[in-house]
Amino acid sequence: MARGNVDFIEATRPMRWEPSSSQSPFWWTSNFDVNPGITFNSAVFYTIPVGWRMCVLGISIGCDVTAIQQFSFIRTAGIAFQIHFDTECDVHFGYGAMEMAAGDTMRVSATNNALGVANFRYNIHGYLVRAI
Amino acid sequence: MTAKMYGILWIGDKAEIKVIDAIEETKTKAELLADFLNPKGITID
């Protein structure tokens, strides 16, 4: 499939998963730039749909500059987790116990304490479970 | 500055590209410190 001068491959990934099953894998990967000394508060990027609940399995975050950066993952009720980190590599967290109900929202916040513009990247993965 | 967040949402075997706006960008540390030291914004001529 061609759009303009860019070729797109069908956006599917090989996996052993049936669409009719009661579980659905969830993966959100994102990045954004933050000016120095500024806190970036994102809008809601995902709301758990009605009839489903979500188990968050893990979150990884990273930044392209070395400084003590701050990152928060925020649900409807408030901050679910917050970390201060200083590494150019990705930091991974296991989060096997966090469950989100239908209507719960996700957004993030990040503060750039470096002297220049920093690019934050993060992934959230888990699975949606059909509520019985 | 209008910051944006770019992301890909995979659910099941479907992908969706999303562009999320920042709801706000807070003040700089210098501005926060100035607010703390002078919360009523009093200016002296």
Backbone of each chain as nested JSON, in Angstrom:
{
  "chains": [
    {"id": "A", "residues": [
      {"number": 1, "name": "MET", "atoms": {"N": [0.852, -1.185, 0.0], "CA": [0.0, 0.0, 0.0], "C": [0.891, 1.239, 0.0]}},
      {"number": 2, "name": "ALA", "atoms": {"N": [0.631, 2.16, -0.908], "CA": [1.472, 3.357, -1.01], "C": [0.658, 4.609, -0.719]}},
      {"number": 3, "name": "ARG", "atoms": {"N": [1.179, 5.468, 0.145], "CA": [0.55, 6.757, 0.425], "C": [1.613, 7.811, 0.188]}},
      {"number": 4, "name": "GLY", "atoms": {"N": [1.417, 8.628, -0.814], "CA": [2.441, 9.599, -1.138], "C": [3.699, 8.883, -1.584]}},
      {"number": 5, "name": "ASN", "atoms": {"N": [4.821, 9.298, -1.054], "CA": [6.059, 8.625, -1.422], "C": [6.535, 7.686, -0.315]}},
      {"number": 6, "name": "VAL", "atoms": {"N": [5.645, 7.323, 0.591], "CA": [6.006, 6.428, 1.685], "C": [5.235, 5.133, 1.537]}},
      {"number": 7, "name": "ASP", "atoms": {"N": [5.913, 4.039, 1.613], "CA": [5.251, 2.738, 1.54], "C": [4.917, 2.255, 2.934]}},
      {"number": 8, "name": "PHE", "atoms": {"N": [3.688, 1.91, 3.141], "CA": [3.251, 1.385, 4.434], "C": [3.07, -0.127, 4.324]}},
      {"number": 9, "name": "ILE", "atoms": {"N": [3.523, -0.802, 5.308], "CA": [3.269, -2.236, 5.382], "C": [2.014, -2.412, 6.219]}},
      {"number": 10, "name": "GLU", "atoms": {"N": [1.233, -3.382, 5.895], "CA": [0.024, -3.631, 6.671], "C": [0.377, -3.714, 8.151]}},
      {"number": 11, "name": "ALA", "atoms": {"N": [-0.333, -2.951, 8.953], "CA": [0.03, -2.823, 10.365], "C": [-0.498, -4.006, 11.168]}},
      {"number": 12, "name": "THR", "atoms": {"N": [0.083, -5.096, 10.969], "CA": [-0.249, -6.26, 11.797], "C": [1.045, -6.862, 12.293]}},
      {"number": 13, "name": "ARG", "atoms": {"N": [0.995, -7.489, 13.4], "CA": [2.177, -8.168, 13.903], "C": [1.843, -9.639, 14.112]}},
      {"number": 14, "name": "PRO", "atoms": {"N": [2.747, -10.501, 13.822], "CA": [2.451, -11.924, 13.939], "C": [2.287, -12.323, 15.397]}},
      {"number": 15, "name": "MET", "atoms": {"N": [1.179, -12.873, 15.73], "CA": [0.951, -13.274, 17.106], "C": [-0.115, -14.358, 17.153]}},
      {"number": 16, "name": "ARG", "atoms": {"N": [-0.022, -15.157, 18.161], "CA": [-1.014, -16.214, 18.323], "C": [-2.124, -15.658, 19.201]}},
      {"number": 17, "name": "TRP", "atoms": {"N": [-3.047, -14.996, 18.552], "CA": [-4.12, -14.349, 19.297], "C": [-5.383, -14.346, 18.451]}},
      {"number": 18, "name": "GLU", "atoms": {"N": [-6.487, -14.715, 19.032], "CA": [-7.762, -14.736, 18.326], "C": [-8.555, -13.487, 18.694]}},
      {"number": 19, "name": "PRO", "atoms": {"N": [-9.021, -12.721, 17.705], "CA": [-9.772, -11.498, 18.023], "C": [-11.004, -11.742, 18.893]}},
      {"number": 20, "name": "SER", "atoms": {"N": [-11.542, -12.944, 18.862], "CA": [-12.744, -13.214, 19.645], "C": [-12.426, -13.618, 21.082]}},
      {"number": 21, "name": "SER", "atoms": {"N": [-11.152, -13.657, 21.42], "CA": [-10.804, -14.103, 22.761], "C": [-11.165, -13.035, 23.795]}},
      {"number": 22, "name": "SER", "atoms": {"N": [-11.123, -13.426, 25.044], "CA": [-11.534, -12.505, 26.103], "C": [-10.394, -11.594, 26.535]}},
      {"number": 23, "name": "GLN", "atoms": {"N": [-9.218, -11.779, 25.977], "CA": [-8.083, -10.915, 26.302], "C": [-7.535, -10.294, 25.026]}},
      {"number": 24, "name": "SER", "atoms": {"N": [-7.029, -9.082, 25.168], "CA": [-6.482, -8.393, 24.012], "C": [-5.178, -7.715, 24.412]}},
      {"number": 25, "name": "PRO", "atoms": {"N": [-4.086, -8.006, 23.733], "CA": [-2.821, -7.354, 24.093], "C": [-2.874, -5.855, 23.855]}},
      {"number": 26, "name": "PHE", "atoms": {"N": [-2.229, -5.131, 24.724], "CA": [-2.221, -3.667, 24.669], "C": [-0.773, -3.203, 24.727]}},
      {"number": 27, "name": "TRP", "atoms": {"N": [-0.421, -2.321, 23.809], "CA": [0.936, -1.777, 23.824], "C": [0.863, -0.335, 23.34]}},
      {"number": 28, "name": "TRP", "atoms": {"N": [1.35, 0.583, 24.144], "CA": [1.388, 2.003, 23.784], "C": [2.836, 2.447, 23.821]}},
      {"number": 29, "name": "THR", "atoms": {"N": [3.333, 2.951, 22.706], "CA": [4.701, 3.451, 22.657], "C": [4.658, 4.887, 22.173]}},
      {"number": 30, "name": "SER", "atoms": {"N": [5.408, 5.754, 22.812], "CA": [5.253, 7.173, 22.53], "C": [6.531, 7.937, 22.843]}},
      {"number": 31, "name": "ASN", "atoms": {"N": [6.65, 9.102, 22.262], "CA": [7.757, 9.989, 22.617], "C": [7.343, 11.435, 22.44]}},
      {"number": 32, "name": "PHE", "atoms": {"N": [8.029, 12.301, 23.156], "CA": [7.736, 13.736, 23.068], "C": [8.959, 14.518, 23.519]}},
      {"number": 33, "name": "ASP", "atoms": {"N": [9.038, 15.757, 23.058], "CA": [10.131, 16.669, 23.427], "C": [9.653, 17.611, 24.524]}},
      {"number": 34, "name": "VAL", "atoms": {"N": [10.566, 17.916, 25.439], "CA": [10.243, 18.857, 26.516], "C": [11.344, 19.904, 26.596]}},
      {"number": 35, "name": "ASN", "atoms": {"N": [10.953, 21.156, 26.683], "CA": [11.926, 22.243, 26.816], "C": [12.579, 22.201, 28.193]}},
      {"number": 36, "name": "PRO", "atoms": {"N": [13.767, 22.766, 28.338], "CA": [14.448, 22.717, 29.638], "C": [13.676, 23.454, 30.726]}},
      {"number": 37, "name": "GLY", "atoms": {"N": [13.618, 22.833, 31.911], "CA": [12.974, 23.446, 33.053], "C": [11.46, 23.449, 32.99]}},
      {"number": 38, "name": "ILE", "atoms": {"N": [10.892, 22.702, 32.08], "CA": [9.444, 22.727, 31.839], "C": [8.873, 21.353, 32.195]}},
      {"number": 39, "name": "THR", "atoms": {"N": [7.647, 21.364, 32.729], "CA": [6.918, 20.117, 32.956], "C": [5.883, 19.941, 31.861]}},
      {"number": 40, "name": "PHE", "atoms": {"N": [5.934, 18.813, 31.206], "CA": [4.995, 18.484, 30.13], "C": [3.874, 17.65, 30.717]}},
      {"number": 41, "name": "ASN", "atoms": {"N": [2.64, 18.098, 30.609], "CA": [1.483, 17.328, 31.055], "C": [0.672, 16.96, 29.836]}},
      {"number": 42, "name": "SER", "atoms": {"N": [0.579, 15.695, 29.539], "CA": [-0.13, 15.288, 28.33], "C": [-1.634, 15.257, 28.58]}},
      {"number": 43, "name": "ALA", "atoms": {"N": [-2.373, 15.329, 27.497], "CA": [-3.809, 15.066, 27.577], "C": [-3.997, 13.55, 27.726]}},
      {"number": 44, "name": "VAL", "atoms": {"N": [-5.23, 13.155, 27.947], "CA": [-5.519, 11.721, 28.074], "C": [-5.249, 11.044, 26.742]}},
      {"number": 45, "name": "PHE", "atoms": {"N": [-4.431, 9.993, 26.763], "CA": [-4.153, 9.31, 25.501], "C": [-4.878, 7.988, 25.382]}},
      {"number": 46, "name": "TYR", "atoms": {"N": [-5.461, 7.504, 26.467], "CA": [-6.258, 6.283, 26.341], "C": [-7.242, 6.195, 27.501]}},
      {"number": 47, "name": "THR", "atoms": {"N": [-8.437, 5.765, 27.197], "CA": [-9.467, 5.52, 28.202], "C": [-9.891, 4.064, 28.086]}},
      {"number": 48, "name": "ILE", "atoms": {"N": [-9.939, 3.374, 29.204], "CA": [-10.316, 1.964, 29.17], "C": [-11.77, 1.871, 28.693]}},
      {"number": 49, "name": "PRO", "atoms": {"N": [-12.041, 1.129, 27.626], "CA": [-13.404, 1.102, 27.084], "C": [-14.373, 0.361, 27.998]}},
      {"number": 50, "name": "VAL", "atoms": {"N": [-15.64, 0.698, 27.836], "CA": [-16.688, 0.041, 28.624], "C": [-16.713, -1.445, 28.264]}},
      {"number": 51, "name": "GLY", "atoms": {"N": [-16.85, -2.27, 29.276], "CA": [-16.895, -3.702, 29.05], "C": [-15.539, -4.374, 29.14]}},
      {"number": 52, "name": "TRP", "atoms": {"N": [-14.506, -3.572, 29.405], "CA": [-13.157, -4.119, 29.509], "C": [-12.511, -3.606, 30.783]}},
      {"number": 53, "name": "ARG", "atoms": {"N": [-11.54, -4.32, 31.258], "CA": [-10.638, -3.804, 32.286], "C": [-9.225, -4.094, 31.816]}},
      {"number": 54, "name": "MET", "atoms": {"N": [-8.275, -3.437, 32.429], "CA": [-6.915, -3.545, 31.913], "C": [-5.941, -3.906, 33.012]}},
      {"number": 55, "name": "CYS", "atoms": {"N": [-5.038, -4.82, 32.694], "CA": [-3.935, -5.15, 33.586], "C": [-2.661, -4.573, 32.976]}},
      {"number": 56, "name": "VAL", "atoms": {"N": [-2.032, -3.661, 33.686], "CA": [-0.769, -3.083, 33.217], "C": [0.358, -3.996, 33.673]}},
      {"number": 57, "name": "LEU", "atoms": {"N": [1.124, -4.477, 32.721], "CA": [2.199, -5.417, 33.048], "C": [3.534, -4.717, 33.23]}},
      {"number": 58, "name": "GLY", "atoms": {"N": [3.772, -3.677, 32.489], "CA": [5.079, -3.04, 32.61], "C": [5.12, -1.697, 31.937]}},
      {"number": 59, "name": "ILE", "atoms": {"N": [6.037, -0.875, 32.404], "CA": [6.263, 0.441, 31.833], "C": [7.762, 0.611, 31.671]}},
      {"number": 60, "name": "SER", "atoms": {"N": [8.2, 1.12, 30.542], "CA": [9.612, 1.451, 30.396], "C": [9.707, 2.9, 29.947]}},
      {"number": 61, "name": "ILE", "atoms": {"N": [10.69, 3.595, 30.467], "CA": [10.871, 4.994, 30.09], "C": [12.328, 5.229, 29.754]}},
      {"number": 62, "name": "GLY", "atoms": {"N": [12.584, 6.263, 28.997], "CA": [13.953, 6.611, 28.641], "C": [14.031, 8.06, 28.236]}},
      {"number": 63, "name": "CYS", "atoms": {"N": [15.257, 8.56, 28.19], "CA": [15.485, 9.953, 27.837], "C": [16.812, 10.032, 27.099]}},
      {"number": 64, "name": "ASP", "atoms": {"N": [16.962, 11.001, 26.214], "CA": [18.171, 11.04, 25.392], "C": [19.277, 11.902, 25.987]}},
      {"number": 65, "name": "VAL", "atoms": {"N": [19.057, 12.491, 27.154], "CA": [20.118, 13.266, 27.789], "C": [20.291, 12.802, 29.232]}},
      {"number": 66, "name": "THR", "atoms": {"N": [21.451, 13.061, 29.784], "CA": [21.72, 12.675, 31.154], "C": [21.429, 13.843, 32.076]}},
      {"number": 67, "name": "ALA", "atoms": {"N": [20.4, 13.686, 32.859], "CA": [20.023, 14.649, 33.89], "C": [19.024, 13.938, 34.784]}},
      {"number": 68, "name": "ILE", "atoms": {"N": [18.751, 14.497, 35.947], "CA": [17.772, 13.849, 36.823], "C": [16.392, 14.267, 36.339]}},
      {"number": 69, "name": "GLN", "atoms": {"N": [15.793, 13.401, 35.575], "CA": [14.488, 13.688, 34.994], "C": [13.399, 13.07, 35.856]}},
      {"number": 70, "name": "GLN", "atoms": {"N": [12.217, 13.61, 35.712], "CA": [11.082, 13.115, 36.488], "C": [9.982, 12.7, 35.532]}},
      {"number": 71, "name": "PHE", "atoms": {"N": [9.369, 11.543, 35.801], "CA": [8.316, 11.023, 34.935], "C": [7.186, 10.484, 35.807]}},
      {"number": 72, "name": "SER", "atoms": {"N": [5.952, 10.782, 35.439], "CA": [4.789, 10.303, 36.188], "C": [3.798, 9.658, 35.24]}},
      {"number": 73, "name": "PHE", "atoms": {"N": [3.207, 8.584, 35.707], "CA": [2.102, 7.949, 34.998], "C": [0.837, 8.211, 35.817]}},
      {"number": 74, "name": "ILE", "atoms": {"N": [-0.153, 8.841, 35.206], "CA": [-1.292, 9.369, 35.951], "C": [-2.574, 8.696, 35.496]}},
      {"number": 75, "name": "ARG", "atoms": {"N": [-3.338, 8.196, 36.447], "CA": [-4.662, 7.649, 36.167], "C": [-5.705, 8.708, 36.507]}},
      {"number": 76, "name": "THR", "atoms": {"N": [-6.979, 8.331, 36.41], "CA": [-8.045, 9.278, 36.744], "C": [-7.911, 9.738, 38.188]}},
      {"number": 77, "name": "ALA", "atoms": {"N": [-7.617, 8.776, 39.072], "CA": [-7.563, 9.085, 40.495], "C": [-6.342, 9.916, 40.865]}},
      {"number": 78, "name": "GLY", "atoms": {"N": [-5.295, 9.879, 40.076], "CA": [-4.092, 10.621, 40.402], "C": [-2.86, 9.869, 39.931]}},
      {"number": 79, "name": "ILE", "atoms": {"N": [-1.725, 10.231, 40.518], "CA": [-0.459, 9.647, 40.079], "C": [-0.387, 8.182, 40.498]}},
      {"number": 80, "name": "ALA", "atoms": {"N": [-0.189, 7.311, 39.522], "CA": [-0.062, 5.887, 39.817], "C": [1.384, 5.544, 40.158]}},
      {"number": 81, "name": "PHE", "atoms": {"N": [2.317, 6.142, 39.467], "CA": [3.708, 5.983, 39.854], "C": [4.516, 7.148, 39.339]}},
      {"number": 82, "name": "GLN", "atoms": {"N": [5.592, 7.417, 40.045], "CA": [6.445, 8.556, 39.71], "C": [7.881, 8.125, 39.942]}},
      {"number": 83, "name": "ILE", "atoms": {"N": [8.765, 8.543, 39.072], "CA": [10.162, 8.143, 39.23], "C": [11.061, 9.303, 38.842]}},
      {"number": 84, "name": "HIS", "atoms": {"N": [12.176, 9.377, 39.557], "CA": [13.257, 10.28, 39.17], "C": [14.387, 9.401, 38.678]}},
      {"number": 85, "name": "PHE", "atoms": {"N": [14.895, 9.652, 37.518], "CA": [15.926, 8.786, 36.964], "C": [16.976, 9.633, 36.266]}},
      {"number": 86, "name": "ASP", "atoms": {"N": [18.15, 9.067, 36.151], "CA": [19.258, 9.75, 35.486], "C": [20.01, 8.737, 34.645]}},
      {"number": 87, "name": "THR", "atoms": {"N": [19.537, 8.528, 33.474], "CA": [20.209, 7.598, 32.583], "C": [19.751, 7.881, 31.162]}},
      {"number": 88, "name": "GLU", "atoms": {"N": [20.643, 7.604, 30.212], "CA": [20.24, 7.72, 28.816], "C": [19.624, 6.419, 28.329]}},
      {"number": 89, "name": "CYS", "atoms": {"N": [19.72, 5.386, 29.137], "CA": [19.148, 4.107, 28.742], "C": [17.697, 4.04, 29.197]}},
      {"number": 90, "name": "ASP", "atoms": {"N": [17.022, 3.0, 28.77], "CA": [15.648, 2.808, 29.199], "C": [15.614, 2.169, 30.575]}},
      {"number": 91, "name": "VAL", "atoms": {"N": [14.616, 2.549, 31.357], "CA": [14.387, 1.974, 32.671], "C": [13.088, 1.181, 32.6]}},
      {"number": 92, "name": "HIS", "atoms": {"N": [13.108, -0.022, 33.097], "CA": [11.941, -0.892, 32.978], "C": [11.333, -1.176, 34.349]}},
      {"number": 93, "name": "PHE", "atoms": {"N": [10.034, -1.298, 34.38], "CA": [9.324, -1.61, 35.607], "C": [8.364, -2.747, 35.354]}},
      {"number": 94, "name": "GLY", "atoms": {"N": [8.288, -3.652, 36.282], "CA": [7.222, -4.64, 36.248], "C": [6.047, -4.095, 37.026]}},
      {"number": 95, "name": "TYR", "atoms": {"N": [4.848, -4.349, 36.541], "CA": [3.687, -3.745, 37.187], "C": [2.535, -4.738, 37.211]}},
      {"number": 96, "name": "GLY", "atoms": {"N": [2.827, -5.973, 37.589], "CA": [1.841, -7.025, 37.419], "C": [0.577, -6.866, 38.213]}},
      {"number": 97, "name": "ALA", "atoms": {"N": [0.557, -5.982, 39.217], "CA": [-0.6, -5.927, 40.103], "C": [-1.537, -4.77, 39.795]}},
      {"number": 98, "name": "MET", "atoms": {"N": [-1.193, -3.927, 38.84], "CA": [-2.019, -2.745, 38.625], "C": [-3.148, -3.051, 37.647]}},
      {"number": 99, "name": "GLU", "atoms": {"N": [-4.348, -2.871, 38.109], "CA": [-5.511, -3.126, 37.275], "C": [-6.313, -1.842, 37.143]}},
      {"number": 100, "name": "MET", "atoms": {"N": [-6.8, -1.592, 35.951], "CA": [-7.562, -0.373, 35.695], "C": [-8.952, -0.765, 35.219]}},
      {"number": 101, "name": "ALA", "atoms": {"N": [-9.964, -0.092, 35.746], "CA": [-11.35, -0.407, 35.41], "C": [-11.799, 0.399, 34.194]}},
      {"number": 102, "name": "ALA", "atoms": {"N": [-12.946, 0.043, 33.672], "CA": [-13.503, 0.768, 32.519], "C": [-13.72, 2.236, 32.89]}},
      {"number": 103, "name": "GLY", "atoms": {"N": [-13.372, 3.114, 31.992], "CA": [-13.522, 4.539, 32.224], "C": [-12.288, 5.19, 32.814]}},
      {"number": 104, "name": "ASP", "atoms": {"N": [-11.362, 4.367, 33.304], "CA": [-10.117, 4.929, 33.85], "C": [-9.28, 5.499, 32.699]}},
      {"number": 105, "name": "THR", "atoms": {"N": [-8.59, 6.585, 32.961], "CA": [-7.838, 7.257, 31.903], "C": [-6.342, 7.17, 32.165]}},
      {"number": 106, "name": "MET", "atoms": {"N": [-5.58, 7.36, 31.101], "CA": [-4.117, 7.348, 31.194], "C": [-3.564, 8.655, 30.649]}},
      {"number": 107, "name": "ARG", "atoms": {"N": [-2.656, 9.238, 31.393], "CA": [-1.877, 10.347, 30.859], "C": [-0.532, 10.365, 31.57]}},
      {"number": 108, "name": "VAL", "atoms": {"N": [0.386, 11.147, 31.075], "CA": [1.719, 11.168, 31.656], "C": [2.161, 12.606, 31.885]}},
      {"number": 109, "name": "SER", "atoms": {"N": [3.172, 12.738, 32.712], "CA": [3.766, 14.032, 32.993], "C": [5.267, 13.835, 33.076]}},
      {"number": 110, "name": "ALA", "atoms": {"N": [6.02, 14.772, 32.545], "CA": [7.475, 14.653, 32.597], "C": [8.083, 16.032, 32.792]}},
      {"number": 111, "name": "THR", "atoms": {"N": [9.109, 16.082, 33.63], "CA": [9.823, 17.334, 33.859], "C": [11.237, 17.199, 33.33]}},
      {"number": 112, "name": "ASN", "atoms": {"N": [11.65, 18.159, 32.543], "CA": [12.991, 18.142, 31.968], "C": [13.892, 19.046, 32.802]}},
      {"number": 113, "name": "ASN", "atoms": {"N": [14.832, 18.448, 33.515], "CA": [15.779, 19.218, 34.327], "C": [17.118, 19.423, 33.633]}},
      {"number": 114, "name": "ALA", "atoms": {"N": [17.204, 19.038, 32.37], "CA": [18.452, 19.233, 31.632], "C": [18.528, 20.681, 31.133]}},
      {"number": 115, "name": "LEU", "atoms": {"N": [19.681, 21.028, 30.579], "CA": [19.873, 22.391, 30.091], "C": [19.368, 22.563, 28.67]}},
      {"number": 116, "name": "GLY", "atoms": {"N": [19.123, 21.461, 27.993], "CA": [18.634, 21.549, 26.623], "C": [17.328, 20.79, 26.468]}},
      {"number": 117, "name": "VAL", "atoms": {"N": [16.812, 20.798, 25.267], "CA": [15.58, 20.058, 24.986], "C": [15.849, 18.561, 25.139]}},
      {"number": 118, "name": "ALA", "atoms": {"N": [14.933, 17.884, 25.795], "CA": [15.082, 16.444, 26.011], "C": [13.934, 15.709, 25.35]}},
      {"number": 119, "name": "ASN", "atoms": {"N": [14.251, 14.562, 24.807], "CA": [13.232, 13.709, 24.198], "C": [12.957, 12.534, 25.13]}},
      {"number": 120, "name": "PHE", "atoms": {"N": [11.742, 12.458, 25.61], "CA": [11.33, 11.342, 26.463], "C": [10.645, 10.292, 25.609]}},
      {"number": 121, "name": "ARG", "atoms": {"N": [10.866, 9.034, 25.922], "CA": [10.146, 7.962, 25.248], "C": [9.679, 6.993, 26.32]}},
      {"number": 122, "name": "TYR", "atoms": {"N": [8.546, 6.397, 26.107], "CA": [8.055, 5.447, 27.087], "C": [7.121, 4.452, 26.431]}},
      {"number": 123, "name": "ASN", "atoms": {"N": [7.023, 3.299, 27.031], "CA": [6.14, 2.239, 26.56], "C": [5.304, 1.761, 27.73]}},
      {"number": 124, "name": "ILE", "atoms": {"N": [4.077, 1.431, 27.445], "CA": [3.211, 0.807, 28.443], "C": [2.65, -0.444, 27.797]}},
      {"number": 125, "name": "HIS", "atoms": {"N": [2.795, -1.569, 28.46], "CA": [2.214, -2.769, 27.877], "C": [1.42, -3.525, 28.923]}},
      {"number": 126, "name": "GLY", "atoms": {"N": [0.428, -4.218, 28.453], "CA": [-0.45, -4.976, 29.322], "C": [-1.471, -5.7, 28.474]}},
      {"number": 127, "name": "TYR", "atoms": {"N": [-2.587, -6.0, 29.057], "CA": [-3.644, -6.598, 28.245], "C": [-5.008, -6.187, 28.768]}},
      {"number": 128, "name": "LEU", "atoms": {"N": [-5.914, -6.065, 27.824], "CA": [-7.31, -5.764, 28.14], "C": [-8.042, -7.085, 28.346]}},
      {"number": 129, "name": "VAL", "atoms": {"N": [-8.849, -7.12, 29.373], "CA": [-9.616, -8.322, 29.681], "C": [-11.093, -7.967, 29.608]}},
      {"number": 130, "name": "ARG", "atoms": {"N": [-11.86, -8.78, 28.923], "CA": [-13.286, -8.521, 28.804], "C": [-13.939, -8.702, 30.175]}},
      {"number": 131, "name": "ALA", "atoms": {"N": [-14.646, -7.685, 30.631], "CA": [-15.303, -7.777, 31.935], "C": [-16.507, -8.699, 31.836]}},
      {"number": 132, "name": "ILE", "atoms": {"N": [-16.645, -9.549, 32.815], "CA": [-17.748, -10.531, 32.786], "C": [-18.985, -9.907, 33.411]}}
    ]},
    {"id": "B", "residues": [
      {"number": 1, "name": "MET", "atoms": {"N": [4.793, 27.657, 23.157], "CA": [5.139, 26.389, 22.519], "C": [3.986, 25.409, 22.715]}},
      {"number": 2, "name": "THR", "atoms": {"N": [3.579, 24.795, 21.639], "CA": [2.542, 23.765, 21.74], "C": [3.21, 22.414, 21.554]}},
      {"number": 3, "name": "ALA", "atoms": {"N": [3.486, 21.763, 22.66], "CA": [4.162, 20.479, 22.603], "C": [3.166, 19.399, 22.206]}},
      {"number": 4, "name": "LYS", "atoms": {"N": [3.672, 18.414, 21.523], "CA": [2.831, 17.294, 21.126], "C": [3.535, 15.987, 21.462]}},
      {"number": 5, "name": "MET", "atoms": {"N": [2.719, 14.987, 21.704], "CA": [3.239, 13.655, 22.015], "C": [2.784, 12.728, 20.892]}},
      {"number": 6, "name": "TYR", "atoms": {"N": [3.717, 11.99, 20.362], "CA": [3.411, 11.098, 19.243], "C": [3.459, 9.661, 19.742]}},
      {"number": 7, "name": "GLY", "atoms": {"N": [2.443, 8.906, 19.412], "CA": [2.418, 7.54, 19.923], "C": [1.751, 6.575, 18.981]}},
      {"number": 8, "name": "ILE", "atoms": {"N": [2.031, 5.316, 19.181], "CA": [1.388, 4.23, 18.442], "C": [0.676, 3.355, 19.457]}},
      {"number": 9, "name": "LEU", "atoms": {"N": [-0.597, 3.134, 19.234], "CA": [-1.399, 2.303, 20.125], "C": [-1.692, 0.985, 19.426]}},
      {"number": 10, "name": "TRP", "atoms": {"N": [-1.167, -0.094, 19.994], "CA": [-1.452, -1.435, 19.481], "C": [-2.49, -2.068, 20.396]}},
      {"number": 11, "name": "ILE", "atoms": {"N": [-3.589, -2.488, 19.83], "CA": [-4.548, -3.296, 20.584], "C": [-4.868, -4.5, 19.73]}},
      {"number": 12, "name": "GLY", "atoms": {"N": [-4.615, -5.672, 20.294], "CA": [-4.761, -6.88, 19.496], "C": [-3.754, -6.848, 18.362]}},
      {"number": 13, "name": "ASP", "atoms": {"N": [-4.204, -6.984, 17.126], "CA": [-3.285, -6.926, 15.995], "C": [-3.492, -5.665, 15.161]}},
      {"number": 14, "name": "LYS", "atoms": {"N": [-4.12, -4.652, 15.749], "CA": [-4.368, -3.396, 15.032], "C": [-3.537, -2.267, 15.643]}},
      {"number": 15, "name": "ALA", "atoms": {"N": [-3.056, -1.402, 14.785], "CA": [-2.254, -0.27, 15.242], "C": [-2.929, 1.033, 14.875]}},
      {"number": 16, "name": "GLU", "atoms": {"N": [-2.74, 2.025, 15.707], "CA": [-3.302, 3.355, 15.456], "C": [-2.27, 4.39, 15.873]}},
      {"number": 17, "name": "ILE", "atoms": {"N": [-2.023, 5.335, 14.996], "CA": [-1.075, 6.402, 15.316], "C": [-1.844, 7.569, 15.918]}},
      {"number": 18, "name": "LYS", "atoms": {"N": [-1.369, 8.073, 17.037], "CA": [-2.064, 9.152, 17.726], "C": [-1.126, 10.323, 17.962]}},
      {"number": 19, "name": "VAL", "atoms": {"N": [-1.666, 11.512, 17.895], "CA": [-0.932, 12.726, 18.263], "C": [-1.7, 13.37, 19.413]}},
      {"number": 20, "name": "ILE", "atoms": {"N": [-1.047, 13.474, 20.557], "CA": [-1.678, 13.967, 21.773], "C": [-1.105, 15.34, 22.101]}},
      {"number": 21, "name": "ASP", "atoms": {"N": [-1.983, 16.282, 22.383], "CA": [-1.531, 17.621, 22.775], "C": [-1.186, 17.657, 24.256]}},
      {"number": 22, "name": "ALA", "atoms": {"N": [-0.339, 18.593, 24.597], "CA": [-0.105, 18.871, 26.006], "C": [-1.258, 19.718, 26.513]}},
      {"number": 23, "name": "ILE", "atoms": {"N": [-1.798, 19.361, 27.694], "CA": [-2.898, 20.162, 28.226], "C": [-2.365, 21.472, 28.797]}},
      {"number": 24, "name": "GLU", "atoms": {"N": [-1.16, 21.431, 29.254], "CA": [-0.559, 22.657, 29.748], "C": [0.943, 22.423, 29.88]}},
      {"number": 25, "name": "GLU", "atoms": {"N": [1.647, 23.489, 29.888], "CA": [3.054, 23.41, 30.228], "C": [3.261, 24.37, 31.39]}},
      {"number": 26, "name": "THR", "atoms": {"N": [3.735, 23.839, 32.487], "CA": [3.807, 24.653, 33.685], "C": [4.898, 25.716, 33.552]}},
      {"number": 27, "name": "LYS", "atoms": {"N": [4.922, 26.571, 34.527], "CA": [5.886, 27.658, 34.51], "C": [7.301, 27.129, 34.716]}},
      {"number": 28, "name": "THR", "atoms": {"N": [8.249, 27.956, 34.344], "CA": [9.636, 27.585, 34.576], "C": [9.947, 27.686, 36.062]}},
      {"number": 29, "name": "LYS", "atoms": {"N": [11.086, 27.123, 36.458], "CA": [11.464, 27.16, 37.872], "C": [11.619, 28.59, 38.367]}},
      {"number": 30, "name": "ALA", "atoms": {"N": [12.164, 29.454, 37.527], "CA": [12.348, 30.852, 37.926], "C": [10.995, 31.518, 38.174]}},
      {"number": 31, "name": "GLU", "atoms": {"N": [10.019, 31.207, 37.326], "CA": [8.687, 31.798, 37.507], "C": [8.006, 31.235, 38.751]}},
      {"number": 32, "name": "LEU", "atoms": {"N": [8.183, 29.93, 39.0], "CA": [7.609, 29.329, 40.2], "C": [8.218, 29.938, 41.455]}},
      {"number": 33, "name": "LEU", "atoms": {"N": [9.538, 30.161, 41.425], "CA": [10.221, 30.759, 42.57], "C": [9.728, 32.191, 42.774]}},
      {"number": 34, "name": "ALA", "atoms": {"N": [9.552, 32.904, 41.69], "CA": [9.061, 34.287, 41.803], "C": [7.652, 34.31, 42.387]}},
      {"number": 35, "name": "ASP", "atoms": {"N": [6.801, 33.354, 41.983], "CA": [5.44, 33.276, 42.536], "C": [5.489, 32.958, 44.023]}},
      {"number": 36, "name": "PHE", "atoms": {"N": [6.42, 32.07, 44.404], "CA": [6.539, 31.68, 45.807], "C": [6.993, 32.855, 46.661]}},
      {"number": 37, "name": "LEU", "atoms": {"N": [7.937, 33.612, 46.155], "CA": [8.465, 34.729, 46.928], "C": [7.512, 35.919, 46.946]}},
      {"number": 38, "name": "ASN", "atoms": {"N": [6.708, 36.039, 45.921], "CA": [5.81, 37.185, 45.817], "C": [4.461, 36.699, 45.291]}},
      {"number": 39, "name": "PRO", "atoms": {"N": [3.7, 35.974, 46.134], "CA": [2.468, 35.326, 45.634], "C": [1.397, 36.303, 45.181]}},
      {"number": 40, "name": "LYS", "atoms": {"N": [1.371, 37.5, 45.704], "CA": [0.34, 38.456, 45.305], "C": [0.755, 39.293, 44.11]}},
      {"number": 41, "name": "GLY", "atoms": {"N": [1.956, 39.078, 43.633], "CA": [2.404, 39.803, 42.45], "C": [2.568, 41.285, 42.676]}},
      {"number": 42, "name": "ILE", "atoms": {"N": [2.996, 41.652, 43.892], "CA": [3.149, 43.065, 44.228], "C": [4.376, 43.622, 43.499]}},
      {"number": 43, "name": "THR", "atoms": {"N": [4.196, 44.745, 42.877], "CA": [5.328, 45.41, 42.233], "C": [5.621, 46.702, 42.952]}},
      {"number": 44, "name": "ILE", "atoms": {"N": [6.869, 47.03, 43.039], "CA": [7.292, 48.25, 43.728], "C": [7.845, 49.212, 42.685]}},
      {"number": 45, "name": "ASP", "atoms": {"N": [7.229, 50.361, 42.635], "CA": [7.696, 51.359, 41.664], "C": [8.929, 52.065, 42.196]}}
    ]}
  ]
}
